[in-house]
Amino acid sequence: MNTPAATATSAPSIWSPLKTGSFRGLWTAGSLFFVGNAMLNMAASWLMIEVTGSSFLSALVQTASFLPMFLLSLPAGVLADTTHRRKLMLRVQGIYAAAALLLTALAFAGWAGPTTLLFFTFLLGVCTALQSPSWNSAVSDAVGRKQLPQAITLISMSFNGARAVGPALAGLIFAWTGGGAVFAIAVLTAVGMSYATRRWPPAPPTVGKLPAERLWGGMLSALRYARHSPAIFAQLVRTATYAGLGSALWALLPVIAQQRLDLGAAGFGLLMACLGSGAVAAGFFVGRMRSRYGLDTLAMACCVIFASAMLVGALVTWRPLVYVTFVIGGAAWMTMMSTFNAATQTSASPWVRARAASMHTLCSLGSFALGSALWGAVSSLLGLPAALCLAAAGMLASVALARPYPLRMGADDEVTQVAQSDELSLANEPEFEAGPVAVEVVYCIREADAARFLDAVRLLAVPRRRDGATFWRIYRDLGDPTRYVERFIVTSWADYLRQRSRATVASTELEAAARSFQVGGEAVVTRHYLAERSS
């Protein structure tokens, strides 16, 4: 388990990223877009429950909104890492604005029935999923690595602040004029996002000698990176668990408002505002909490607090207690989700950072979408109190994940890339797509050093697999007991060159430690083999 010192971040102020003009502009436009999107989702959820009276269909609106994140966030992350982000963002924002405008017209005409609401909510969710990794990367790239945790916290504050401001505004406007006006505001915020993208465009992709990764290959490399990066894998498991269990409260909030507290649209917006305002307030002290208590202790406290909020929502009908508890629960939610996000992105190398952000989104909002449907169904079958009590019990049990999946922030040497010092000297390099390629690194090790060498060289398995290898193993030569061969396989020659370019300070140090056992006067030999015909 990490000590608090190991998990502390080192920025003087949560507001320091706002001193950068491009970050400030993109963050402001994104914050307004989040508000508009939250207003749209709230209006769709409330309109659904007014039209149908079904808690399942109301929860399904959340699923329709966030399920595209589960389906598309990873492909969108690959596009963000490998294509021109500005063009992608502008096209998607245009589709979002057009779809929201059509939904507005249908709502004013009184034609926004259950099918229409679910279809347009899903379509708008698709647009949000496709642009989110690019937008997150553009905003994060506007600041340096040292300010990255603060930038991510500000993004989380704006997202969760939208959950406070958006539903409250939407509730008032909905009660006054109906859903159409709320949907129209979402159109305006999408236009504002497009303006900011043109005004502060993200950096174009770096053009190198290697071809850009294809969509499928880029997805596989991202999944491989996450699977073989212990820090990122742990954070993604914890994110999916926390979001899937916590989604019960968010998805069933309209039912709590209507059935437990006897509130209307404005009251539902107030409940959302309580959760969102607590989330915004948490942003002011989350950095100090991480530094003082460590990530796992903080995670345990957040699980207990949010589970308590779900129990209050299930069993209490006294409104003041529910409001106060939801404010505290919202603070716990934002503290945990922003910590997961910051830990994931600080643990990812620059070449895969957008995909790491998309995998965090996949695990958080994807499990949120699936969880919303699950808890909506459980509520319909067993009742609201039973569904929330079951979710709270699961949240408390998830504290046990801290042992097998500890949390930590990434270290600089783990993500700082370094150029390979040894140049390839091949008379005839294969085509980029040729492969698979087998690579053998031959060592000559004294028998007395064999055990320590094996301990050192086995540590190379993680970076080799993480950066591109589909197979890795160390062999001892039966004919010469001093000779050891490290062998790994990559899919193509281009993937091998990418693997070399992805080496970090930490992985280079691991390789140097293994090579330090080499017998003096003997060179470490690297051989490359290209697969030919297979039977």
Secondary structure, DSSP 8 states (H G I E B T S, - for coil): ---HHHH----S-TTGGGGSHHHHHHHHHHHHHHHHHHHHHHHHHHHHHHHH--HHHHHHHHHHHHHHHHHHHHHHHHHHHHS-HHHHHHHHHHHHHHHHHHHHHHHHHT---HHHHHHHHHHHHHHHHHHHHHHHHHHHHTS-GGGHHHHHHHHHHHHHHHHHHHHHHHHHHHHHH-HHHHHHHHHHHHHHHHHHHHHS--------SS----HHHHHHHHHHHHHT-HHHHHHHHHHHHHHHHHHHHHHTHHHIIIIIS---HHHHHHHHHHHHHHHHHHTTTHHHHHHHH-HHHHHHHHHHHHHHHHHHHHH---HHHHHHHHHHHHHHHHHHHHHHHHHHHHTS-GGGHHHHHHHHHIIIIIHHHHHHHHHHHHHHHH-HHHHHHHHHHHHHHGGGGGTTS------HHHH-B---SS----SS---TT---EEEEEEEEB-GGGHHHHHHHHHTTHHHHHHTT-SEEEEEE-SS-TTEEEEEEEESSHHHHHHHHHT-BHHHHHHHHHHHTTB-TT---EEEEEE-----
